[in-house]
Amino acid sequence: MAATGTLVLNAPAKVNLFLHIIGQREDGFHELSSLVVFTEFGDQLKISRANGPEIELQLTGPFADKISAGGDNLVLQAARKISFENQPSGKSVRIDVEKNIPVAAGLGGGSADAAATLHGLNHFRQLGLDTRGLQELGRGLGADVPMCVAGTPSWVRGIGDQLSPSPAIPDLPMLLVNPGISLSTPQVFQALKAIPEIRDPVVPVNFSDIHALVKFLNGCRNDLQAPAIEIVPEIADVLALLNCQPDCLLARMSGSGATLFGLFPDKESLAQAAARIRGDNPDWWVMATRASGLNNHG
């Protein structure tokens, strides 16, 4: 906590290195298998004392105008859940969210913000909950929230709520590119026509370097990529452009899109590709970042 009494937290973007649909439950939800990492890039939250309502929310940043600050905001839902269940008469707090992650982009921005809120209020109000306790609170907020609470590379199964530690992940220079289009997750699942026969991959015990990881990922897929392209054909344009970059080791869509990622061998080749794509496509959102095996919560 800063000297001013303000707690600053990172809410890192989530990237699905692969995403296999392995079944569908009777309630309509799909079972999946995915290897998830978190980037150094993300939203930032600040929590401080307030004199007004019990929970005050302020939104800033390039994507602040794309989300509501009303009661359906996941930050407010997370704040109310942890406050009311653990400290009903807690003092008022103000939560400032710098919204840098594109909305409805397959990067788990809302879930990341909710997870950071749970972490932040747990510390700010000295509630003493451990990670598992915070994940339990997050389950009712969305399938991605528990993995974002963990904030570390994970092998994710079920509807996104069954987490296992992933093998050690090498540093991954990563380029995130979105054609400037939001994409509804339910709409993408509705466009999914069939579940592929090759379903749940065997994740290796470890990856010696980025090339070993890419070799494994080349045998995997994102099963939501094809239906997402049907809805937003521009995704195919981004994919093609990433694949034609001289040093791109792998290009794929994250989550339900429409953001794609490209993996590069080093930060120099990453920066060069970012400059080329940004220069040729000024209307696209382009972010050079890095994913690692570390917990990226601030």
C-alpha positions in Angstrom: 0.0 0.0 0.0 1.3 3.4 -0.9 2.0 6.1 1.7 -1.2 7.8 0.6 -3.2 4.8 1.7 -3.9 3.8 -1.9 -3.5 0.2 -2.9 -2.4 -0.3 -6.5 -3.0 -3.6 -8.3 -2.4 -5.0 -11.8 -5.1 -6.9 -13.6 -3.2 -8.8 -16.3 -4.7 -9.8 -19.5 -5.4 -13.6 -20.0 -4.3 -15.4 -23.1 -5.4 -19.0 -24.1 -2.4 -20.6 -25.8 -4.8 -23.3 -26.9 -8.5 -23.9 -26.3 -10.1 -27.3 -27.0 -13.8 -27.9 -26.7 -14.1 -31.4 -25.2 -17.8 -31.8 -24.6 -21.1 -30.2 -23.7 -23.0 -30.5 -20.5 -26.7 -31.0 -20.1 -27.1 -27.4 -18.9 -25.7 -26.3 -22.3 -22.3 -25.1 -21.0 -19.3 -26.4 -22.9 -16.4 -28.3 -21.3 -13.0 -27.1 -22.3 -9.3 -27.8 -22.0 -7.0 -24.8 -22.2 -3.5 -23.6 -21.3 -3.7 -20.1 -20.0 -1.0 -17.5 -19.4 -1.1 -13.9 -18.2 0.7 -11.0 -19.7 2.6 -8.0 -18.2 0.0 -5.8 -20.0 -3.3 -5.3 -18.4 -5.7 -3.0 -16.5 -4.7 -1.2 -13.3 -6.8 -0.8 -10.2 -6.4 1.6 -7.3 -8.3 1.1 -4.0 -8.6 3.9 -1.5 -10.8 5.2 1.3 -14.0 7.1 0.4 -16.5 9.2 2.1 -19.5 8.6 -0.2 -21.3 5.3 -1.0 -19.9 2.1 0.4 -18.4 1.2 -2.9 -17.5 4.0 -5.4 -16.3 3.1 -8.9 -14.5 5.4 -11.3 -13.4 4.3 -14.8 -10.6 5.8 -16.9 -8.4 4.6 -19.7 -8.8 4.0 -23.5 -11.7 1.5 -23.1 -13.5 3.1 -20.2 -16.4 4.2 -22.4 -17.0 0.7 -23.6 -18.2 -0.6 -20.2 -20.9 0.4 -17.7 -20.1 1.7 -14.2 -23.5 0.4 -13.1 -24.5 -2.5 -11.0 -23.7 -5.1 -13.7 -20.0 -4.1 -13.6 -17.9 -7.1 -12.5 -15.7 -4.9 -10.2 -18.8 -3.7 -8.3 -20.2 -7.3 -8.2 -16.8 -8.6 -6.8 -16.6 -5.7 -4.3 -20.1 -6.3 -3.0 -19.6 -10.0 -2.8 -16.4 -9.9 -0.7 -17.6 -7.0 1.4 -21.0 -8.2 2.2 -20.0 -11.8 2.9 -17.0 -11.0 5.0 -17.3 -7.5 6.4 -20.9 -6.1 6.0 -20.2 -2.9 7.9 -16.8 -2.2 6.2 -15.8 1.4 5.6 -16.5 3.0 2.2 -13.9 2.4 -0.6 -13.2 4.0 -3.9 -12.0 1.8 -6.8 -10.4 3.4 -9.8 -10.0 1.2 -12.8 -7.7 2.2 -15.7 -9.3 0.2 -18.5 -6.5 -0.7 -20.9 -7.7 -4.2 -22.0 -10.1 -4.1 -25.0 -13.7 -5.2 -24.1 -15.2 -8.5 -25.3 -11.8 -9.3 -26.8 -11.0 -12.8 -25.5 -8.5 -11.4 -23.0 -10.6 -11.8 -19.8 -10.5 -8.1 -19.0 -13.7 -8.0 -16.8 -12.7 -11.2 -15.0 -9.2 -9.8 -14.4 -10.6 -6.7 -12.9 -12.9 -8.7 -10.7 -10.0 -10.9 -9.5 -7.9 -7.9 -8.7 -10.8 -6.4 -6.8 -11.1 -9.5 -4.7 -7.3 -9.5 -4.0 -7.3 -5.8 -3.3 -10.2 -5.7 -0.8 -9.0 -8.8 0.9 -5.7 -6.9 1.6 -7.2 -3.5 2.1 -9.8 -4.7 4.7 -7.4 -7.3 6.2 -9.9 -10.1 5.7 -7.3 -12.8 5.7 -8.7 -15.0 2.9 -6.3 -17.2 1.0 -6.2 -17.7 -2.8 -8.6 -20.7 -2.6 -11.1 -18.6 -0.6 -10.9 -15.8 -3.1 -11.4 -18.3 -6.0 -14.6 -19.6 -4.3 -15.9 -16.1 -4.1 -15.1 -15.6 -7.8 -16.9 -18.7 -9.0 -20.2 -17.0 -8.9 -18.9 -14.0 -10.9 -17.8 -15.8 -14.0 -16.0 -18.9 -15.3 -12.7 -17.0 -15.9 -12.6 -15.3 -12.5 -11.0 -18.2 -10.5 -8.1 -18.5 -13.0 -7.6 -14.8 -12.9 -7.5 -14.9 -9.1 -4.6 -17.4 -9.4 -2.9 -15.1 -12.0 -0.4 -17.8 -12.9 -0.1 -20.2 -15.9 -2.7 -22.9 -15.5 -4.1 -25.9 -17.3 -7.8 -25.1 -17.3 -10.6 -27.6 -17.7 -14.4 -28.0 -16.9 -16.2 -24.7 -17.8 -13.0 -22.9 -16.9 -13.3 -23.5 -13.2 -11.0 -26.6 -12.8 -7.4 -25.4 -12.5 -4.2 -27.4 -12.4 -0.7 -25.9 -12.3 0.8 -25.8 -15.8 4.3 -26.9 -16.7 7.0 -24.2 -16.3 6.3 -21.6 -19.0 9.3 -19.8 -20.6 9.2 -16.1 -21.1 7.0 -15.5 -24.1 7.4 -12.3 -26.2 3.9 -11.8 -27.4 2.1 -9.5 -29.8 -1.6 -8.9 -29.2 -3.7 -7.7 -32.1 -7.4 -6.9 -32.3 -9.0 -5.5 -35.5 -11.0 -3.1 -33.3 -14.1 -5.3 -33.1 -15.8 -6.6 -29.9 -17.1 -10.2 -30.1 -19.8 -11.7 -27.9 -18.7 -15.0 -26.3 -22.3 -16.6 -26.4 -22.5 -15.7 -30.1 -19.3 -17.5 -30.8 -20.4 -20.6 -29.0 -23.7 -20.5 -30.8 -21.8 -20.6 -34.1 -19.8 -23.7 -33.0 -21.1 -26.4 -35.3 -19.4 -29.5 -34.0 -16.9 -30.7 -31.3 -13.7 -31.9 -32.9 -12.7 -35.6 -32.4 -9.2 -34.7 -31.1 -10.1 -33.3 -27.7 -8.0 -33.2 -24.6 -4.2 -33.0 -25.2 -1.6 -34.5 -22.9 0.3 -31.5 -21.5 4.0 -32.2 -21.1 5.7 -32.2 -17.7 7.9 -29.2 -18.8 8.9 -27.0 -21.7 12.6 -26.4 -22.0 12.2 -23.2 -24.0 9.8 -21.3 -26.2 10.5 -23.6 -29.2 9.5 -26.7 -27.2 6.3 -24.9 -26.2 5.6 -23.9 -29.8 6.2 -27.4 -31.0 3.5 -28.6 -28.5 1.1 -25.8 -29.4 1.4 -26.6 -33.1 -0.5 -29.8 -32.3 -3.3 -27.9 -30.6 -6.0 -25.5 -31.7 -8.5 -22.9 -30.6 -11.8 -24.5 -31.5 -13.6 -21.2 -31.3 -11.4 -19.6 -33.9 -13.3 -20.9 -36.9 -16.8 -19.8 -35.7 -15.3 -16.5 -34.6 -14.0 -15.9 -38.2 -17.5 -16.6 -39.5 -18.8 -13.8 -37.4 -15.9 -11.4 -37.8 -14.0 -12.2 -41.0 -11.3 -9.6 -40.2 -9.9 -12.1 -37.7 -8.6 -14.1 -40.6 -6.9 -11.0 -41.9 -5.1 -10.4 -38.6 -4.1 -14.1 -38.5 -2.7 -14.0 -42.0 -0.7 -10.9 -41.2 0.7 -12.3 -38.0 1.7 -15.5 -39.8 3.6 -13.7 -42.5 5.8 -11.8 -40.0 9.3 -13.1 -40.6 10.0 -14.2 -37.0 6.5 -15.2 -35.8 6.7 -18.7 -34.2 2.9 -19.1 -33.8 -0.3 -17.1 -34.3 -3.7 -18.0 -32.9 -6.8 -16.4 -31.5 -7.2 -16.1 -27.7 -10.4 -17.2 -26.0 -13.5 -16.3 -28.0 -11.7 -13.5 -29.8 -11.4 -11.2 -31.6 -7.9 -10.7 -30.3 -5.1 -12.8 -31.7 -1.6 -13.3 -30.4 1.7 -14.0 -32.1 4.7 -15.5 -30.3 8.2 -14.2 -31.1 11.7 -15.4 -30.2 12.9 -12.1 -28.7 11.8 -8.6 -27.9 13.6 -7.1 -31.0 11.6 -9.2 -33.5 8.5 -8.5 -31.4 9.0 -4.7 -31.6 9.7 -4.9 -35.4 6.5 -6.8 -36.0 4.4 -4.5 -33.8 5.7 -1.4 -35.7 5.0 -3.0 -39.1 1.4 -4.1 -38.2 0.6 -0.8 -36.4 1.9 1.3 -39.2 -0.1 -0.6 -41.9 -3.3 -0.8 -39.8 -3.7 2.3 -37.7 -7.3 1.4 -36.8 -6.2 -1.9 -35.2 -5.3 -2.3 -31.5 -1.7 -3.6 -31.3 0.1 -4.3 -28.0 3.6 -5.7 -27.6 4.0 -7.5 -24.2 5.3 -10.5 -22.5 3.9 -13.5 -20.7 5.8 -15.4 -18.1 5.4 -18.0 -15.4 5.2 -15.3 -12.7 2.1 -14.1 -10.9 1.5 -10.6 -12.4 -0.8 -9.2 -9.7 0.8 -6.0 -8.3 
